[in-house]
Amino acid sequence: MDIEIEDLFTIYWSQVTLILLVVGYFFKRWFDNKSKKIEINHAIYQQHRITAINSFFEAYSKAEQMWSYLEIYEILQNDLSAKSIDKIIFPPLNELTKTSLIMNVYFSNNQYVNIKKIVDNMYSINDELSRLYFNDTKIKIVEKVNKYNIHKYKIIKENNILLTEFMEVIKNTYKS
């Protein structure tokens, strides 16, 4: 008994329809599950990305406050030891570095450039402070403080520009 394609569509049309419906149903279920997994993974990824952004801004804010409230006169007069200065400076800077590394996971190299530059700038304030603390012994304290403040304000101004550019990238990314 040979069954031809014509017989399938004329005699056995109901069985063929039933088989196609069952195959179509299982294909739809498989496709829906796959789409749902992709959607959930994307939502989780975006949520972690936003959390990373918030953590970075919080760490940056703490580092900037640390530089603003740093007792620069006491430091440059050698009233504080290098170890106690490091205990003040490095926790916020290390937190900023940690959050920037997390940001590197969620952003492309082009988007991460500003973040890296912001962190490097914050460390450059520390480099300037170290230079003034250890090397410039013949300069008066007032001049050291002025050099430090000029450098700090220049860096903070540059960082504000970089942060504004980065915020534009974020806004464009999450625009509906």
C-alpha positions in Angstrom: 0.0 0.0 0.0 1.7 3.1 -1.3 0.5 6.5 0.1 1.1 9.4 -2.1 1.3 13.0 -1.1 -2.0 13.7 -2.8 -3.7 11.0 -0.6 -2.2 12.6 2.5 -4.0 15.9 1.7 -7.3 14.4 0.5 -7.9 11.3 2.5 -5.8 11.8 5.6 -6.2 15.6 5.8 -7.6 15.6 9.4 -4.7 13.5 10.7 -2.1 15.6 8.9 -3.8 18.8 10.3 -3.7 17.3 13.8 0.0 16.4 13.5 0.8 19.9 12.2 -1.1 21.5 15.1 0.7 19.4 17.7 4.1 20.1 16.2 3.2 23.8 15.9 2.1 23.9 19.5 5.3 22.4 20.8 7.4 24.7 18.6 5.5 27.7 19.9 6.0 26.6 23.5 9.7 26.1 22.9 10.0 29.5 21.2 8.0 31.2 24.0 10.2 29.7 26.7 13.4 30.7 24.9 12.1 34.2 24.4 11.1 34.5 28.0 14.6 33.4 29.2 16.3 35.9 26.9 13.9 38.6 28.2 14.6 37.7 31.9 18.4 37.6 31.3 18.2 41.0 29.6 16.2 42.5 32.4 18.6 41.1 35.1 21.6 42.4 33.1 20.1 45.9 32.8 19.2 45.9 36.5 22.8 45.0 37.5 24.1 47.6 35.0 22.0 50.3 36.7 23.1 49.1 40.1 26.8 49.3 39.0 26.2 52.9 37.7 24.7 53.9 41.0 27.5 52.3 43.0 30.1 54.1 40.8 28.4 57.5 41.3 28.2 56.9 45.0 31.9 55.9 45.2 32.9 58.9 43.1 30.9 61.2 45.4 32.6 59.7 48.5 36.0 60.1 46.9 35.3 63.7 45.9 34.0 64.5 49.4 37.1 62.9 50.8 39.3 65.2 48.7 37.2 68.2 49.7 37.2 67.6 53.4 40.8 66.4 53.6 42.8 68.3 56.3 45.3 69.5 53.8 47.1 72.0 56.1 47.7 69.3 58.8 48.9 66.8 56.1 51.4 69.2 54.5 52.7 70.4 57.9 53.5 66.7 58.6 51.1 66.6 61.5 49.7 63.3 60.2 51.9 60.3 59.4 51.9 58.8 55.9 50.2 55.7 57.2 47.3 57.7 58.7 46.9 59.7 55.5 46.7 56.5 53.5 44.0 55.2 55.9 42.0 58.3 55.0 42.7 58.4 51.3 42.8 54.9 50.0 39.5 53.4 51.2 37.4 55.8 49.0 39.8 55.5 46.1 39.9 51.7 46.3 36.1 51.6 46.4 36.0 53.9 43.3 38.5 51.5 41.5 36.4 48.5 42.5 33.1 50.0 41.1 34.9 51.2 38.0 36.1 47.6 37.3 32.5 46.4 37.7 31.4 49.1 35.2 34.0 47.7 32.8 31.9 44.5 32.7 28.7 46.3 31.7 30.1 48.9 29.2 32.0 48.8 26.0 35.5 50.1 25.8 34.3 53.3 24.1 31.9 53.9 27.0 34.3 52.9 29.7 37.0 55.4 28.6 35.4 58.2 30.6 35.1 56.1 33.7 38.7 55.1 33.5 39.8 58.7 33.0 37.7 59.8 36.0 39.4 57.2 38.2 42.8 58.1 36.9 42.1 61.7 37.6 41.2 61.0 41.2 44.4 59.1 41.6 46.3 62.0 40.1 45.1 64.2 43.0 46.7 61.7 45.3 49.9 61.8 43.2 50.0 65.6 43.5 49.5 65.4 47.3 52.2 62.8 47.6 54.6 64.9 45.5 53.9 67.9 47.7 54.1 65.9 50.9 57.4 64.1 50.2 59.3 66.1 47.6 58.7 69.8 47.8 60.2 70.5 51.2 61.5 73.9 50.3 58.1 75.3 49.3 56.1 77.1 51.9 52.9 75.4 53.2 50.6 78.1 51.7 52.2 77.5 48.3 51.8 73.8 48.7 48.1 74.1 49.7 47.5 76.4 46.7 49.2 74.0 44.3 47.2 71.2 45.7 43.9 73.1 45.5 44.6 74.3 42.0 45.3 70.8 40.8 42.3 69.4 42.7 39.8 71.9 41.3 41.2 71.4 37.8 40.7 67.6 38.1 37.2 67.9 39.6 36.2 70.3 36.8 37.5 67.9 34.2 35.7 65.0 36.0 32.5 66.9 35.9 32.8 67.3 32.2 33.6 63.5 31.8 30.7 62.6 34.1 28.3 64.8 32.0 29.4 63.0 28.9 29.0 59.6 30.5 25.5 60.6 31.7 24.6 61.5 28.2 25.7 58.0 27.1 23.5 56.5 29.8 20.5 58.6 28.9 20.9 57.6 25.2 21.2 54.0 26.2 18.0 54.0 28.3 16.0 56.3 26.1 12.7 54.7 25.1 
